[in-house]
Amino acid sequence: MRYNIENLNKVLEEGVKTRVYSDYALSVGDADGEYFRILSHNVTSRTLFDMASVTKVVSTSLIALSMINLKDLSLSDTIGDFFDAPKDKKDITIKQLMTHQAGFHPSYHWHEVDPNPNNVVKTILSRKLEYKTGADVIYSCMGYIVLGKILEKLSGLKLSQLFKSMVADRIGMKDACFTPSRHLDISNAQKNPALYGLVNDTNARMLSGISGNAGLFASLDDMVKYALKLCRRYEGLISDELFELSIQNHTPFAELSRGLGFQLVNEVSEQPGKLFCLGSYGHTGYTGTSVFVDRETNLYAVILTNRTCYGDDNVAMPNGYRAKIHDTIKECLYGA
């Protein structure tokens, strides 16, 4: 089927002209395959983008779910099962980490407290909780750094190794990686040769670019493979029952609807625009990346951009432009 993508092309190019981002790559499809893709002129299907917090679902959460599926990990396991933790944090569960109910601060520069990366968990656990565990939902990169370190301790492997063996190799992702080589084609969000190929997230960068909260780089080709696997309910990776559990709303009492790692579309969600129904699932990234799947139709949309190339105060992408792209996709597919 042919789609009229003229308006979508205009919106994507408008984002370049108005300095929302400098590069983009987009794909739309469903469980049966890709409908279409659009790339900016200086990007190929294998150009790497800094995925930022999309790392949380493509890498960290999927590794955790895979370990749960293998019975090597349980949602009821606690931080205290893996690390010497203070009394107020030792009973925080894997589920609470994955659903952002642990009570950790959203994000701060842990390395300003102690620059030794070997002490990152101790440093995060030493800080006072923002709220009583389980009483609220506050999105936290710090909780996902701890989750990533739990996965490493449990396996004895780096997250980069776990991602390759448990995700990339099994899905067939050929480009996605942590700490990409400088000779690769990378959309350089930071416009600074000295930072080429380095993750934008400072906390992840101080962990040598390998972290549970950020650090993954991926191409459109690879993100399409991931999106197709997500449309197919992670078939072959985890059980159908576990997948269904992962896309349930575990935080119905809060404004933020959270699955096991997933950001769920609810009445107050702005980023997905009008393209996705309530209960749809996916994640956004600080650099301007996102992937979402519609719960009813299995439609997916992958957006890769690098909005931080014009500075961290460039907020057009999270403050409406991503929704505009999604809304324009809807017009392409279904009409105004």
C-alpha positions as CSV (number, residue, x, y, z in Angstrom):
1,M,0.0,0.0,0.0
2,R,1.3,3.5,-0.9
3,Y,1.0,6.3,1.7
4,N,1.0,10.0,1.0
5,I,4.0,11.1,3.2
6,E,4.4,14.6,1.7
7,N,3.2,16.4,4.8
8,L,5.3,14.2,7.0
9,N,8.3,15.0,4.9
10,K,7.6,18.7,5.4
11,V,7.2,18.4,9.2
12,L,10.5,16.4,9.5
13,E,12.3,19.0,7.3
14,E,10.7,21.8,9.2
15,G,12.3,20.4,12.3
16,V,15.8,20.7,10.7
17,K,15.1,24.2,9.4
18,T,13.9,25.4,12.8
19,R,16.8,23.7,14.7
20,V,14.7,21.2,16.6
21,Y,17.3,18.7,15.5
22,S,19.9,18.4,12.7
23,D,19.3,14.8,11.6
24,Y,16.4,12.4,11.6
25,A,15.4,8.8,10.7
26,L,11.8,7.5,11.0
27,S,10.1,4.2,10.4
28,V,6.4,3.2,10.6
29,G,5.0,-0.3,10.4
30,D,3.3,-3.1,12.3
31,A,3.8,-6.7,13.2
32,D,3.7,-7.7,9.6
33,G,6.5,-5.3,8.5
34,E,7.5,-1.8,7.7
35,Y,5.2,0.6,5.9
36,F,7.7,3.3,5.1
37,R,10.8,5.0,6.3
38,I,12.1,8.5,5.9
39,L,15.8,9.6,6.4
40,S,17.3,13.1,6.3
41,H,19.8,13.6,3.5
42,N,23.0,13.0,5.5
43,V,21.7,9.9,7.3
44,T,21.6,6.2,6.2
45,S,19.7,3.3,7.6
46,R,22.8,2.3,9.6
47,T,23.7,5.7,11.0
48,L,23.9,5.4,14.8
49,F,21.9,7.6,17.1
50,D,22.4,8.1,20.8
51,M,19.3,6.4,22.2
52,A,19.4,8.0,25.6
53,S,16.7,6.7,27.9
54,V,15.3,4.4,25.2
55,T,18.2,2.3,26.5
56,K,16.0,1.5,29.4
57,V,13.5,-0.6,27.4
58,V,15.7,-1.8,24.5
59,S,18.5,-2.9,26.8
60,T,18.1,-2.8,30.6
61,S,14.4,-3.8,30.9
62,L,14.6,-6.5,28.2
63,I,17.7,-8.0,29.8
64,A,15.8,-8.0,33.2
65,L,12.7,-9.6,31.7
66,S,14.9,-12.2,30.0
67,M,16.5,-13.1,33.3
68,I,13.1,-13.2,35.0
69,N,11.9,-15.5,32.2
70,L,14.9,-17.8,32.8
71,K,14.1,-17.8,36.6
72,D,17.5,-16.2,37.3
73,L,15.8,-13.1,38.7
74,S,12.5,-12.3,40.3
75,L,10.4,-9.1,40.4
76,S,10.3,-9.6,44.2
77,D,14.1,-9.8,44.5
78,T,15.5,-6.7,46.4
79,I,18.5,-4.4,46.3
80,G,19.6,-6.0,49.6
81,D,19.8,-9.4,47.8
82,F,22.7,-8.0,45.8
83,F,24.3,-5.1,47.6
84,D,24.9,-3.9,51.1
85,A,22.1,-1.4,51.3
86,P,20.9,1.0,54.0
87,K,17.7,0.0,55.9
88,D,15.4,2.2,53.9
89,K,16.6,0.9,50.6
90,K,17.5,-2.8,51.2
91,D,13.9,-4.0,50.5
92,I,13.3,-2.0,47.3
93,T,12.3,-4.6,44.7
94,I,13.2,-5.2,41.1
95,K,9.6,-4.4,40.2
96,Q,9.8,-1.1,42.1
97,L,13.0,-0.2,40.2
98,M,11.4,-1.1,36.8
99,T,8.3,0.9,37.5
100,H,10.0,3.9,39.1
101,Q,8.5,3.5,42.5
102,A,11.7,3.1,44.4
103,G,11.9,6.6,45.8
104,F,15.2,7.7,44.1
105,H,15.8,11.2,42.9
106,P,15.2,11.6,39.2
107,S,18.8,12.4,38.3
108,Y,21.9,14.1,39.7
109,H,25.6,13.9,39.0
110,W,26.6,11.0,41.3
111,H,30.2,11.5,40.3
112,E,30.3,14.9,42.1
113,V,29.7,13.0,45.3
114,D,32.3,10.3,44.6
115,P,34.0,10.2,41.2
116,N,34.9,6.5,41.6
117,P,32.6,4.5,39.2
118,N,33.1,1.4,41.4
119,N,31.3,3.2,44.1
120,V,28.3,4.4,42.1
121,V,25.7,2.1,43.8
122,K,27.0,3.0,47.2
123,T,26.8,6.6,46.3
124,I,23.2,6.4,45.0
125,L,22.1,4.3,48.0
126,S,23.7,6.8,50.4
127,R,21.4,9.6,49.4
128,K,18.1,10.2,51.1
129,L,15.0,8.9,49.3
130,E,12.7,11.5,47.7
131,Y,9.6,9.8,49.0
132,K,8.6,6.5,50.7
133,T,9.1,3.6,48.4
134,G,5.9,2.6,46.7
135,A,4.1,5.7,47.7
136,D,4.6,7.6,44.4
137,V,6.0,7.3,40.9
138,I,8.9,9.6,39.9
139,Y,10.8,8.7,36.8
140,S,14.4,8.0,37.9
141,C,17.6,7.4,36.0
142,M,19.3,6.7,39.3
143,G,17.1,3.7,39.9
144,Y,17.9,2.3,36.5
145,I,21.6,2.7,37.1
146,V,21.2,0.6,40.2
147,L,19.1,-1.9,38.2
148,G,21.8,-2.2,35.6
149,K,24.4,-2.9,38.3
150,I,22.2,-5.6,39.7
151,L,22.0,-7.3,36.3
152,E,25.8,-7.1,36.0
153,K,26.4,-8.5,39.5
154,L,24.0,-11.3,38.9
155,S,25.5,-12.3,35.6
156,G,29.2,-11.4,36.1
157,L,29.0,-9.6,32.8
158,K,28.9,-6.0,31.6
159,L,25.6,-4.6,30.4
160,S,27.2,-4.2,27.0
161,Q,27.9,-8.0,26.9
162,L,24.5,-8.8,28.2
163,F,22.9,-6.6,25.6
164,K,24.8,-8.3,22.8
165,S,24.0,-11.9,23.9
166,M,20.5,-11.5,25.2
167,V,19.1,-8.8,22.9
168,A,21.1,-7.9,19.8
169,D,22.2,-11.3,18.7
170,R,18.8,-12.8,19.3
171,I,16.9,-10.1,17.4
172,G,19.5,-9.7,14.7
173,M,20.6,-6.1,15.6
174,K,23.9,-5.6,13.8
175,D,24.8,-2.0,14.6
176,A,23.4,-1.3,18.1
177,C,26.1,-1.1,20.8
178,F,27.5,0.8,23.7
179,T,30.7,2.8,23.3
180,P,30.7,2.9,19.5
181,S,34.0,3.1,17.6
182,R,34.8,6.6,16.5
183,H,35.2,5.5,12.8
184,L,31.5,4.5,12.6
185,D,28.7,6.7,11.1
186,I,27.2,8.4,14.1
187,S,24.8,11.3,14.1
188,N,26.9,13.6,16.3
189,A,24.3,15.2,18.6
190,Q,26.9,17.2,20.5
191,K,28.6,18.9,17.5
192,N,31.9,18.7,19.2
193,P,34.6,16.4,17.7
194,A,36.0,15.7,21.1
195,L,32.7,14.2,22.1
196,Y,32.0,12.2,18.9
197,G,30.5,8.9,19.8
198,L,30.2,9.7,23.5
199,V,26.8,9.3,25.2
200,N,25.2,12.6,25.9
201,D,24.1,11.5,29.4
202,T,26.8,12.5,31.8
203,N,26.1,9.9,34.4
204,A,26.3,7.1,31.8
205,R,29.5,8.8,30.4
206,M,31.1,8.6,33.8
207,L,30.4,4.9,33.8
208,S,32.5,4.5,30.6
209,G,29.3,4.8,28.5
210,I,27.8,1.6,29.8
211,S,24.9,2.1,32.1
212,G,21.3,1.0,32.9
213,N,19.8,4.4,32.2
214,A,21.5,5.4,28.9
215,G,24.4,4.6,26.7
216,L,23.0,2.6,23.8
217,F,23.6,3.7,20.3
218,A,21.4,2.2,17.5
219,S,20.6,2.6,13.8
220,L,17.2,2.8,12.2
221,D,17.7,-0.7,10.8
222,D,18.2,-2.1,14.2
223,M,15.4,-0.1,15.8
224,V,13.0,-1.5,13.2
225,K,14.1,-5.0,14.2
226,Y,13.4,-4.2,17.8
227,A,10.1,-2.5,17.0
228,L,8.9,-5.6,15.0
229,K,9.9,-7.9,17.9
230,L,8.1,-5.6,20.3
231,C,5.0,-5.7,18.1
232,R,5.2,-9.5,18.2
233,R,5.2,-9.4,22.1
234,Y,8.9,-10.2,22.4
235,E,8.1,-13.6,20.9
236,G,11.0,-16.0,21.4
237,L,12.6,-13.9,24.1
238,I,10.1,-14.1,27.0
239,S,6.8,-15.9,27.6
240,D,3.6,-14.3,26.5
241,E,2.4,-14.2,30.1
242,L,5.5,-12.2,31.2
243,F,5.1,-9.8,28.2
244,E,1.5,-9.2,29.2
245,L,2.6,-8.4,32.7
246,S,5.2,-6.0,31.3
247,I,2.6,-3.9,29.5
248,Q,0.2,-3.8,32.4
249,N,-0.2,-0.5,34.3
250,H,1.5,-1.2,37.7
251,T,1.0,2.4,38.9
252,P,-2.8,3.1,38.6
253,F,-2.6,5.4,41.6
254,A,-0.2,7.8,40.0
255,E,-0.2,10.3,37.1
256,L,2.5,8.3,35.3
257,S,1.3,4.9,34.0
258,R,4.3,2.5,34.1
259,G,4.7,-1.0,32.9
260,L,7.8,-3.0,33.6
261,G,10.2,-0.5,32.0
262,F,7.6,0.8,29.6
263,Q,6.0,4.2,29.5
264,L,2.3,3.6,29.0
265,V,0.0,6.0,27.1
266,N,-2.7,7.4,29.4
267,E,-5.0,10.4,29.4
268,V,-2.3,12.9,30.2
269,S,0.4,11.6,27.9
270,E,1.6,14.2,25.4
271,Q,4.6,12.7,23.6
272,P,2.7,10.0,21.7
273,G,0.3,12.6,20.3
274,K,-3.0,11.2,18.9
275,L,-1.4,8.3,17.1
276,F,-1.6,5.7,19.9
277,C,-4.5,4.5,21.9
278,L,-4.6,4.3,25.7
279,G,-2.5,1.5,27.1
280,S,0.0,1.7,24.2
281,Y,3.6,1.2,25.2
282,G,7.1,2.4,24.5
283,H,9.7,5.0,25.7
284,T,11.2,8.3,24.8
285,G,14.8,9.4,25.0
286,Y,16.3,12.8,26.0
287,T,18.2,13.2,22.7
288,G,14.9,13.1,20.8
289,T,14.5,9.3,20.2
290,S,11.4,7.3,20.8
291,V,9.7,4.0,20.0
292,F,6.0,3.3,20.6
293,V,3.6,0.4,19.7
294,D,-0.2,0.7,19.6
295,R,-1.8,-1.8,21.9
296,E,-4.8,-2.4,19.7
297,T,-3.4,-2.3,16.1
298,N,0.3,-3.2,16.8
299,L,1.3,-0.2,14.8
300,Y,4.8,1.0,15.6
301,A,6.6,4.3,15.1
302,V,10.4,4.8,15.6
303,I,11.7,8.3,15.6
304,L,15.5,9.0,15.8
305,T,16.7,12.5,16.1
306,N,19.5,14.4,17.9
307,R,17.8,17.5,19.4
308,T,20.7,18.1,21.9
309,C,23.0,19.2,19.1
310,Y,21.7,22.7,19.7
311,G,22.1,22.5,23.5
312,D,20.3,20.9,26.4
313,D,18.0,23.9,26.6
314,N,16.5,23.0,23.2
315,V,13.2,21.6,24.4
316,A,11.1,21.8,21.2
317,M,11.2,18.0,20.7
318,P,9.9,17.0,24.1
319,N,7.6,20.0,24.3
320,G,5.4,19.2,21.4
321,Y,7.4,18.4,18.2
322,R,7.5,14.7,18.8
323,A,3.7,14.7,19.3
324,K,3.4,16.8,16.0
325,I,5.4,14.1,14.2
326,H,3.2,11.4,15.6
327,D,0.0,13.3,14.7
328,T,1.3,13.8,11.1
329,I,2.0,10.0,10.9
330,K,-1.7,9.5,11.8
331,E,-2.8,11.8,9.1
332,C,-0.7,9.9,6.6
333,L,-2.2,6.6,7.6
334,Y,-5.8,7.5,8.3
335,G,-6.4,10.9,6.9
336,A,-7.1,14.1,8.8
